[in-house]
Amino acid sequence: MKRKLFQLIGSGVSGKKGRWITVGFWIVLVALLTVLFPTADSQKNERAEIFLIETDSAEANEILEREFPNNNGIPALLTWFRSEKLSDEDLQFIQQLSMELSDTPIEGATVPPFHEIPLPVLKEQISEDGTTFVLPVIFDEGLETQEISEKLESIKVMSGSVFPENPFDAQVDDGTLLVRATGPAGISVDATELFSQGDLSLLIGTVIIVLVFLLVIYRSPILALIPLISVGIAYSVISPVLGMMSKLGWIEFDSQAIAIMTVLLFGAGTDYCLFLISKFRKNLKLEVDKFIALNHAFAYSWGAISMSGLTVVAALIVLLVADYGAIHRFAIPFSLAIFIMMIASLTLVPALLAILGRASFFPFVPRTNVMLQERAQRRGKEFQPNKDKTKIGSRIGTLVTKSPWKVTITTIILLGVLAGFSTKIELTYDTLSSFPEDMPSREGFAILAEHFNSGELAPVSLIVESDDSVALEEQLRKLELVEEVSAGMVGANNTNLVKYELELTINPYSNEAIEYIPVLREKITTFLSSQGVAQADDKVWIAGQTAEQYDTSMITKSDEKAVIPIIIILISLLLLVYLRSIVATVYLVATVLLSYLSALGLGWIILHHFFGVEAIQGFIPLYAFVFIVALGEDYNIFMISSIWKRSKEVPLLQAIKEGVAETGGVITSAGLILAGTFAVLTTLPIQILVHFGTITAIGVLLDTFVVRPFLVPALTTLLGKWAFWPWKRRMLLVEENSREREYTKE
């Protein structure tokens, strides 16, 4: 009954009239949305909230803004450097630039009047080795990143008219005077530019990867374009919808989200298309009428496509519970993109296939044996019937059903060993380290770190509430890892608030510095308590980038504890509803979790031992979990669906063999394409995306070539009828002595 219902739906979107109506609907929808709403790219917000809950560092920043207003603004540190020491002439040129900026001020930018400082006094601010000098520029708090970029560009242009050779264009190893804009403003500008430059190259690379794989697999230029056209049309719907939602203030997203969404859309979207296309091609070898072949393919594939799409959507929606802004903001754009792509796969793709018919596969057109025989007779050639092209899949199916214990133990040992390396992963929350070493702001940071105390780059702001009787400054100077302590500054409104700037002896972005934040808080709290300060825990605040990174690490870990269990539960429930088997649900989820841990382990082996990566960003394991588990479950669903359907008609062992053989080709193709699209991320100069792309691609490949063809069918073979428990149904089983018997409801 259900199959007939979806045959009717399939005929509705791909019938003689329905196919044209369906394609026309999508074209009109794209046209209307494009005219009415802005694109997603035009609504990106690169300065969205980092945290969605109140954090200690955020509370401290609020106090800074209220009580110590001189701290307002976004600093850019113009770092001047000459390897053979800065000359008096260099400093005079810098003073001349300062005067130009004073005479022709840039709106929204404040530059200290260094041109009014005597040269001998100015020279005292040079690093001890005489090579480095810093000119700070403070930008207004409300400026967008693009506006800051334009103002920094104005300073660069102005420098070109002041200096004989523009120091912004000089290279680090030139030996000439150079300047780099670093600090929060410089880093933000460079990061935004990196992502914006990567958008186009990522799109081109993804399209090329998908196109090449499709051409190699199907050897048909027409068919290769069908998934790309479908994804392109789906994206043309998704982009204005997201743009509209962002403009209305419903959601926020940045360049990183759009980049990953593009990869996800092409990878998953192509997979969904292939699920239908592969079955359609097989049916065309059995059925003369293309409409009947397509209807049967649709009725066969819709469940797996829908279930796969909904599984990914459910996993992505769960990200809404995350408190880390970047993770939370993935939820709506990604889940909406997958949902719309799923709808396109079930409507637009069948319509396009119905219009093109067998010509979709030109020049290797699938025909029935009768059609091939008639064609051979017309051409006077020998008749060559259709050949079985599932030999490799059949061999794998035979292997897993004949030796299920060997296959299960071998694959679990392999995956288990790889998973063991996931415990060796080192995490970092230093965003700057994920950018290219030749990025201007990172070069400037490296120069500052080498020639000044690294703690000066991002001092820790400590705020305490106490009376004058507490001699805290002296105590602070005794603390380990503290190099310098500024004189205390009293709050503008609350005179019991005192702020100290602490320069650490270590890199303020390092894990050691991040781990020092709670230690510092505890030491200060203990000291205040010993001095008679009541409720000292509530009277200590720590701000600065190190404190912010500490909060990032805590919130990311909290998000993992919240998101991962919910995703597992949701996916399990969806599988349970679809398969109606508790046992199958358990082992399908378990195998994908094992695959995820193995991907982390193998990814770390490759990144750390082969490419020298010291640590990966702290939120990458959660990113990878969402995509590997959700997308990996797609392939299990597609294959297990085939086994389930066949088990009603043939013995279970035969159903497993045929299910592995039938789905092997399409899942292998889909897995290679999906892994390839994520691998495109590794071509970008952004280490966060390189590491994420590497681990996710590995996870997809492990699912494609280990979990799906070997582990899952081997477990299904071992479990036999219990794989369906507690679903009571009629099916054929093969006993250990290979005699078939009918299994009826017990």
Secondary structure as UniProt FT lines:
FT   HELIX           2..14
FT   TURN            16..17
FT   HELIX           18..36
FT   HELIX           41..43
FT   TURN            46..47
FT   HELIX           56..67
FT   HELIX           69..71
FT   STRAND          74..81
FT   TURN            83..84
FT   HELIX           88..103
FT   TURN            107..108
FT   STRAND          109..110
FT   HELIX           114..116
FT   HELIX           119..123
FT   TURN            124..125
FT   TURN            128..129
FT   STRAND          132..139
FT   TURN            141..142
FT   HELIX           145..162
FT   TURN            167..168
FT   HELIX           172..174
FT   STRAND          178..182
FT   HELIX           183..218
FT   HELIX           221..247
FT   TURN            248..249
FT   HELIX           255..284
FT   TURN            285..286
FT   HELIX           290..317
FT   HELIX           318..321
FT   HELIX           325..328
FT   TURN            329..330
FT   HELIX           331..356
FT   HELIX           357..361
FT   TURN            362..363
FT   HELIX           369..379
FT   HELIX           391..402
FT   HELIX           404..420
FT   HELIX           421..424
FT   STRAND          427..428
FT   HELIX           431..434
FT   TURN            437..438
FT   HELIX           440..451
FT   HELIX           454..456
FT   STRAND          460..465
FT   TURN            468..469
FT   HELIX           472..477
FT   TURN            480..481
FT   STRAND          482..485
FT   STRAND          489..490
FT   TURN            495..496
FT   STRAND          497..504
FT   TURN            508..509
FT   HELIX           511..530
FT   TURN            531..532
FT   TURN            534..535
FT   HELIX           536..539
FT   STRAND          540..543
FT   HELIX           545..579
FT   HELIX           582..604
FT   HELIX           605..610
FT   STRAND          616..617
FT   TURN            618..619
FT   HELIX           620..646
FT   TURN            647..649
FT   HELIX           652..679
FT   HELIX           680..683
FT   HELIX           687..702
FT   HELIX           703..711
FT   HELIX           712..719
FT   HELIX           720..724
FT   TURN            725..726
FT   STRAND          731..734
FT   TURN            736..737
FT   STRAND          740..743
//
